[in-house]
Every structure is written in structure tokens, then in C-alpha cells.
Amino acid sequence: MSKIDLDMRILVVDDQVTMTRIIKNLLGQLKFTNIDTASDGDHAIAQLRKHRYSLVISDWNMERVSGLALLKHVRGDKDLCDIPFIMITAESKVDNIVAAKASGVSNYIVKPFTAATLQSKIAATFKGK
């Protein structure tokens, strides 16, 4: 990941505090240093309006505003639409993957996953950028 900016600002969105902590720890193992968190889609939208992010990593299944709804909001906003977006889910349903791809997801991770998986998905997301 030598070309990837380890200081880039990353937003991790998950309504499960434990999962947010796990993802943040994995990113830390990968030497990323600028990580913010949001507890749901509404909170993420507020954060995205306040700060400029280089990457969003969001859970699919969240109360109130799902990861898919958040993705659609990001892709529909002219100021946010170019932010790379990685979706994380516990379900490997083909329909979900198709829906996420159709909505403009940059990459997709199925739980459980390792730091190596996260690293490869981030690298693939930024390949050619």
C-alpha cells in the first residue's frame, strides 16, 4: 500500500460500537492514523458535511439509515459523490452485492474479515487513483 496516503481521513460507520472499534483497530494495524467514526447513517451524513473524507467504510445493516441508504445519499450529493465507499456486511447475498454495485459502491467486504482483507480491498479501491 505504498501509494496510499496513510494520513487520509477515513470515516467508519457502524451502529455496533464493538464493530466500529474492531474496524478502527484493523485500520490502525494497517498504519492509518486519521480515523473518525459515526454510529449510524444520519451521524455519518452530518460528519460528511463537516469534514472532507478520502474513504467511507460502512456497515450495511444499521438502524434508521442503512449503509445502502447512506451510499445512495453519498452518490447523490455532488460534493460527496466521488468519495470511495466500502460496504461491510455479514450477509453474502448476491442480491445485496448487486444492489450495492448498482448504487455505486467502490468495494464490498463480508464479515468476518482480517486486516489483510481490509488492506486488499482498500488497495483495490484506490488502484489507479
Secondary structure, 3 states (H helix, E strand, C coil): CCCCCCCCEEEEECCCHHHHHHHHHHHHHCCCCEEEEECCHHHHHHHHHHCCCCEEEEECCCCCCCHHHHHHHHHHCCCCCCCCEEEEECCCCHHHHHHHHHCCCCEEEECCCCHHHHHHHHHHHHCCC
